[in-house]
Amino acid sequence: MSSHKEIGTFIYDTKDFNFSVNSSKENGSLFDNVLQHMWKEAEEIKVFRYILNIRESKVVKGKYRFLVQLNPDRAQLRRTPESITSILQPFNSTNFNFTKLTRREILFDIGAHGTNDTVAFNISPMEQSHCLLITERLKCLPQIVTEYSLHKIIELCLLSNLWYFRAALNGLCAHASVNHLHWHFYYLKSEMLLEYIDVCSYISNIYLLVDYPAKGFCLKLSDFKSIEDFVSRTFLVVNFLQLRQMPHNIFITRAKPRSGDELYNDIRIYIWARKPLPGIKNTTGFVPGACELFGHLSVSDENIYNSLTEDDIIKTLNNITEEYFLLMKDELKNYIEERNIL
């Protein structure tokens, strides 16, 4: 592994945050531009396991407008996922982890405080500029969300000035393939239903996503006075699931009031409690992680791509989330009320 000194640092300040972005103006920030430039360079020198080639892409007919992409290379050429058998599975230094990245897989460290927050290429990309944020990389933390890592990924979202920047996390037994704390982020240039879908009031700036096959929780940055408050309230929900040893997925997206609006003036975080998925994850079938729950389906099999209907997707997402959502919904409310953390 290369020494830390060889890795450049991307330094930023709160004045670099973009709280509103306009979809009619393709105006990337310095962060976007550096990231996308380094991605193209990495493609040219063959850092990736394959050149990203989404063979086909379509919006499935129906109410929910699921986006399905055919990307067979990802399943065939990616690194074999780790076997995850427990939400409490400790970090194991003998398995693949992000201390073993080669120098050319790393773009930069991010932030000036020497905390080893690293941005690295995902060398089995699902979409354009698909990267990883590995917070406190050299601490070798397992894939369990920390409040610090949540704060950091929100800051990355705000550093982007492009409406289609997305971030996601798959927890243990919830489609994570490496047990070393990391977030995915990538650019998905397609209007998605969960950018503006109606959500129901629930308790203390937490909403319920119910008019959708993958039922879950939602929080909006616009409801809070500060990023810190937004992160703190979101972490309360995530940590509640972690304490309950409940598998979960998280997705973060820019948001706007209605379909067709050009101004994205909010950020939404979706959190799903879900059916456990122990063992080595299936990379060839349709097995949803955070991106699929959000409505972005990447499939590797042409037959699945051609035959997948909205009803199939609805059934799968319901099956994964509904029972666990209903279980956690009442428990979370009690948890918040008992602790008087309204």
Salt bridges, closest charged atoms under 4 A:
GLU26 OE1 - LYS189 NZ 3.42
GLU41 OE2 - HIS37 NE2 3.15
ASP73 OD1 - ARG55 NH2 3.63
ASP109 OD2 - HIS4 ND1 3.05
ASP117 OD2 - LYS152 NZ 3.65
GLU136 OE2 - LYS139 NZ 2.79
GLU155 OE2 - HIS151 NE2 3.42
GLU191 OE1 - ARG65 NH1 3.56
GLU191 OE2 - LYS256 NZ 2.53
GLU195 OE2 - ARG166 NH1 2.82
ASP211 OD1 - LYS63 NZ 3.18
GLU228 OE2 - HIS151 NE2 3.82
ASP261 OD2 - ARG258 NH2 3.34
GLU331 OE1 - ARG244 NE 2.56
GLU338 OE1 - ARG339 NH1 3.55
